[in-house]
Amino acid sequence: MDVDDTLNGDRAIKVIGIGAKGIAVQTLPQTIRFTPGKTYRVTFKYQTQPVDDYQFVLGVGATGLTSSERANPSNLIYRETLEPTSQTKVYAHEFTAESDELWFGIHRQNVSVAVMDNPPPLYWMTFW
């Protein structure tokens, strides 16, 4: 199955796994600072193939620089596999920040393609 380059918006992030597993995209405390104890909700539209390849993840602190640590970060506190689909789906996750060093991202378990559509400028996810 193929995924579309854009789903229905003006901009998209296309993650192509070329020879590397691990964190494909993530926020940084320098770009999005979470307030400990505050609840946030992340939502985005996506398509991804194949089965069980991409996960939404939450982590705290820096990710290691070795290839082993990048492929399987030890600082993940939450992970959820995105349902594979060639039809556009909406993913949403609500969480309470436990640290101002919290970040979220997309973790690639294999080598494939995912598209996240119409991300808001700078943040690519929606918060409330």
MARDREN-477058 format. One record per residue (C-alpha): residue number from 1; x, y, z. Coordinates in steps of 0.5 Angstrom, whole numbers. Layout:
N
    k      u      v      w
  NUM      X      Y      Z
...
This chain:
128
    k      u      v      w
    1      0      0      0
    2      2      7     -1
    3      1     13      3
    4      0     20      0
    5      5     26      0
    6      0     31      3
    7     -7     29      6
    8    -11     35      5
    9     -7     41      8
   10     -2     46      6
   11      4     43      9
   12      6     36     11
   13     12     32     15
   14     14     26     11
   15     18     21     15
   16     22     16     10
   17     26     11     14
   18     32     10     10
   19     37      5     14
   20     35      7     21
   21     31      6     26
   22     29     10     32
   23     27     17     34
   24     25     20     27
   25     22     27     29
   26     21     30     36
   27     20     36     40
   28     26     39     44
   29     25     43     51
   30     28     49     47
   31     22     49     42
   32     16     47     46
   33     17     48     54
   34     12     44     58
   35     10     46     65
   36     10     40     70
   37      3     38     72
   38      0     41     66
   39     -4     37     62
   40     -3     37     54
   41     -7     34     48
   42     -3     32     42
   43     -7     31     36
   44     -5     30     28
   45     -7     27     22
   46     -3     21     19
   47     -2     15     14
   48      3     10     15
   49      5      3     13
   50      7     -2     14
   51      4     -5     20
   52      7     -3     27
   53     12      1     24
   54     11      8     28
   55     10     10     35
   56      8     16     38
   57     13     17     44
   58     14     21     50
   59     21     22     53
   60     24     26     59
   61     31     28     58
   62     37     27     52
   63     37     21     48
   64     44     18     47
   65     48     19     41
   66     50     11     40
   67     46      8     35
   68     43      3     40
   69     41      8     44
   70     38     12     38
   71     34      6     36
   72     31      4     43
   73     32     10     47
   74     32      8     55
   75     29     15     57
   76     22     13     54
   77     16     14     59
   78     10     12     54
   79     10      9     47
   80      4      7     43
   81      4      4     36
   82      0      8     30
   83     -5      4     27
   84     -3      3     20
   85     -7      6     14
   86     -7      8      7
   87    -13     12      9
   88    -13     19     13
   89    -13     18     21
   90    -13     22     27
   91     -9     21     33
   92    -10     24     39
   93     -6     23     46
   94     -7     27     53
   95     -2     27     58
   96      1     31     64
   97      8     33     64
   98     12     31     69
   99     18     35     68
  100     20     41     64
  101     25     36     60
  102     19     32     57
  103     19     32     49
  104     14     28     44
  105     16     25     38
  106     15     19     33
  107     19     13     34
  108     21      9     27
  109     21      1     29
  110     23     -1     22
  111     25      2     15
  112     18      5     12
  113     14     12     11
  114      9     16     15
  115      6     22     13
  116      3     27     18
  117     -1     33     15
  118     -2     40     16
  119      2     41     22
  120      1     48     25
  121      8     52     23
  122     13     51     28
  123     10     46     33
  124      7     41     28
  125      2     39     33
  126     -4     42     36
  127     -4     43     44
  128     -9     45     49
